[in-house]
Amino acid sequence: MTEHNALPLPTLPVSVDRILRDFTETAYHALGSDLHSIVLYGSAAEGRLRPTSDVNVILLMSLR
């Protein structure tokens, strides 16, 4: 996947980093040009991820 204007991710646990990379790659391939961006927010984006935290992601799509 080509990353355009991607900001560096905070240091995440290896398992979370791998899952997020797999998720973004799959979303990119499944949604193609309809996918405008993927936004990580919440504690993971702020570098405050705890073992009980969820990982918040928003997919922004283009309207057809």
Residue pairs with C-beta under 8 A, 6 or more apart in sequence:
1 24
1 25
1 28
1 29
9 17
9 20
9 40
9 45
10 44
10 45
10 46
10 47
10 49
11 47
12 20
12 44
12 49
13 49
16 44
16 49
16 55
19 55
20 40
20 55
20 57
23 57
24 38
27 35
27 38
27 59
28 35
31 59
31 61
33 62
34 61
34 62
34 64
35 59
35 60
35 61
35 62
36 60
36 61
36 62
37 59
37 60
38 57
38 58
38 59
38 60
39 57
39 58
39 60
40 55
40 56
40 57
41 56
41 57
41 58
42 53
42 54
42 55
42 56
43 49
43 50
43 53
43 56
44 53
44 55
44 56
45 56
49 55
